[in-house]
Amino acid sequence: MNSPLSHLTLTEILDQTIELSQSAAVILKSYYRGSNENLEVLDKSEGPVTAADRAVDKHILDGIRALCGESCGYLTEETYQAGDLELPQDWVWIIDPLDGTRDFIDKTGEYAIHIALTYKHRPVLAVVTIPEADRLYAAIEDYGTWLVTTDGVRTPVKVSRGKQVTDLVVVASRNHRNDGLVSLLARLPCQQQLEVGSIGCKIAAILEHRADVYVSLSGKSAPKDWDFAAPELILTEAGGKFTHSDGSWPLYNYDDVSQWGCLIASNGEWHQELLDVC
């Protein structure tokens, strides 16, 4: 697949995206170690927004716009306005500058940066960075997922294998649990649970073999494109699966930015059995 820029390959774009995410992590860490009084927390209907969200959003957008200009569309949590139409470009960057703002405010350390490049509604390049763990995961479609160290060493990552379905560990949220999700989790054939903050950190827990399954079930609201686009690719390129309950892939920048319904992410071995419960 060609990149959106004739003079750069997807690998070269990924290299620059990794550097941009690493510098964004430095900004978030500086806010994280400061006083909450300086965060300028705004409570919006979809959750809190802070000065850190806005600063990192601008940093990432400025960097990617300098790279890609108007050849791509840009969809970010901080710039999206309710009712915005689907972006017309084939190539669209989907960005969450601070996934897990509540965890960031509460100082759990479980927050992440999501950057994904999509082509015709599907992710083809992704970086998920977890600043407090000094972990960065990067992926390109059909090329795999890597754990990237601060000095640039890349180690291929694969999901776990060989467990019985009853031994799978479900990674779940501390904060976002409605009655429907609680009921669904109780019906799963696996009942071991690990509580983790942001979605990026949840998917990282699967890559790190601390968990095997993540379930999303929308209620009055639903996760957005920027919550899933980057985490999906780093999981699937590591051998996992991430689908709607009917087995279809999520689509991004497609009609509604909300990802409604039931979605399951897993290490892939018992994926259909898990979907059958939804």
N, C-alpha and C positions, 0 to 999 in steps of 0.2 A: 504494500500500500504506500502511495506517495504521501508526503507530508503536505501541510497547507502552504509551505514555503519551498519554492523550487530549489533554493540554494542550501537548504538544511534537510537532513534526514530526521526521522522520528527519534533515532538514537541521539543525535546532536541536540534536538529540542529537549529530550529527557535530561541530558546532562545540564542544560541551563535551568531547567525546571527544578532539578535537585538543588542546585546552588541557590536558587531563589527561595526555595522552601527552607533551606538551612539558615539563610539570613533572616527569614520571617520568624523562625523558631527563636532566634536570638532576641528579636523584638518582644515576642510573647513572654519569654523568660524574664525580661526586664520588668514588664508589667506585673507578672506573677509574683515577683519578689518584692514588689512595692506595696504600698498601702491601698486597701480597697477604696479608700476615700478618693483616690486619684483615678479610679476606673470609670467614673461618670456613668454608673449603671442606670440604664433605662429599661423599665419593665414593659415589654411589648406583648401583644396577644400570643405570639408564637414562642415567647421566652425572652430572657434578658439579653440586652446588647450593651457592650462596654466600649470604652475608648480603645481598648486593645483590639477588639473586633475591627473597629474602623481603621485603626492605624495599619494593621496587617493587611486588611483588604486593599487599602491604597497601595501599600508596598508591593503586593503581588500583582495587582492590576497594572501598575506602572511598569513593572518588569516585563510582564507578558506582552503588554501593548507595545513596548519598545522592541520586542522580538518579532511580533506578528502583525502589528498595525491593524488595518481594517480587513485583513484577509480572513479573520475569524470573528465569531460572535463571542460575547462575554456574559456569562450568567453567574452572579455571585449572590450569596445570602444578603449581603449588605446593600447591594444596588437594585435588587429585584423589588418591583412594586406590584402589589396585588392587582391582578387584571392585565398585567403585561402579556402581550401576545408571544407566541413561539418565535424565536429568533430565526431569520430566514437563511442564515449561512449553513452550509454543510458541516463546517468545522466550528465547534463551539467549545470554549473553555468553561468548565463548571467548577466553581471554587467555593469552599467554605473556609474562611480565614481562621475561624476558631470554632471547631466542632466540640461541643461540650462546655458552653459558656458557664452553665450552672456549676459544673465541676471546677472550672477555672476560678470562679468566685469563691467557692467553698474550699479551695486549696486541696482537692483530692489528688491532683497531679494527672488526672485522667482526661486530658483534653488533647486535641489533635488538629493538624492542618490538612485539608483535603484539596488537592489540585488534580483535575482530570481534563483531558482533551478528548472530546467526542467527535465522531464522524457519522453523520446521518443517524443520530439518536443513540449511538452505542459508544462506550468508552474504548479508546485505543491506546491511551497513555495515561498513567496515573502515578501520583506520589502521595503517600500518607506519612506524615511526620508526627511523632509523639515526643515533644520537646523534653519533658521531664524524665523520660526513659532513655533519651539520646538514641532513639531508634527512628530510622527512615526506611520505608518500604517503597520500592519503585517497580513499575511493571510496564511492559509494552505488549500489546496483543500479539499472541503467537510466539513470543520470545521468552516468557517467563516472568517471575517475580524475584527481586533481589532485596536482601537487607544491605543497606549502604552505610558504611561507617563514616565518621567525620573526615577521615583522611582518604575517602574515596574507594576503599576496598568493597567489592560487591560479592556477596555470598548468595547463591541460589537458595530459595526457600520453597519447601513443599509442605502440604498439610499432613496431618497424622493419618495413619492407616492401621487396620487390624483390630479395632475395637468391636465388641458386640454393641448392638443398638442400645441395650440397657445401660451400658457403661459410658455412653457419650455424656459430655458435660455441656450444659446449656449456659451460655453467657447472657445475662439479663441486666436490665437497668435497675438502679436504685430508686430513680425518681419517676420514671414514666411508665407506670403500670395501671391500666384500667381494668375493670372487672372482666372484660372479654379476654384480655391477654392473660390474666391470672388463670381463668378457666381453661384457656388453650394450653398453657404451660402444664397444667395439672393433668391434661389428657395425653401428653407426650409419653412415649415408651421409656424415655430417659428422664430421671428426676434429680440428678446432681446439678446444682446450679452454682455459678460464679458471678458475683455482682461486679460490674465494671461500668464506668461512666460513659464516655462518648462512643458513638458508633465506630469511629475509626479505631478506638482502643479495643472495642469488642472484637472487631475483625482481626486486629493484631493478635488478640488472645488466641484466636483459632490458628493463626500462622505460627504462633509460639507453642502450640500443642497444650496450652493451658485450658482450652475449651474446644468444642467441636461443632457447636450449633448456635445460631442466633436467629431469633424469631421477631419479626415486626408485624404488628397488627394495628391498623389505624383505628382511631376512635372518632372523637369530634374533630380532630386534626390528624395529619399524617406526616411522616418524614418527607423531606423535600429532595429534589434531584441532587443538591449539593451534599446531602447526608450520605448518599449511596454511590454516586458515580465512581469516585476514586476507590473507596473500600471494595466495591464489587470487583474491579479489575485486579487489584492485588490479591484477592482471594481466588478468583477463577484461574488466573495465570499460575497460581501455586497448586492447582489441581482440585480446588473446591468448586462448589456450585452456589449460585445466588439467583433464585427465581421467584416468581409469583407462585401462588398455590396451584395454578394450572400448568406449571412447568415452563411458562414463557419467561423470557428475559425482561427485565425492566427497560423501558425506553426513556431517554432523557431529552430535555428541550422538545417535548412532544405533547402538545395540547396543554396539559395541566402539570405544573411543577411538583404537585403533591403525588406521592407514591401510595395510592389507596389500596386497601385490602390487606391480605396476608402475604408476606414474603418470608422466605426461609433461606438463610445462608448456612452452609455446612461444609464439612470436609469431603462430602460427596458420596461416601460409601453407602449411607442409608437415606439418601435424599428423598427418594420416592416414598419410602415408608413414613418419613416425617411429613411430606406433603399430604399424604392420605389422611392425616389427622386434622388438617385445616378445614 
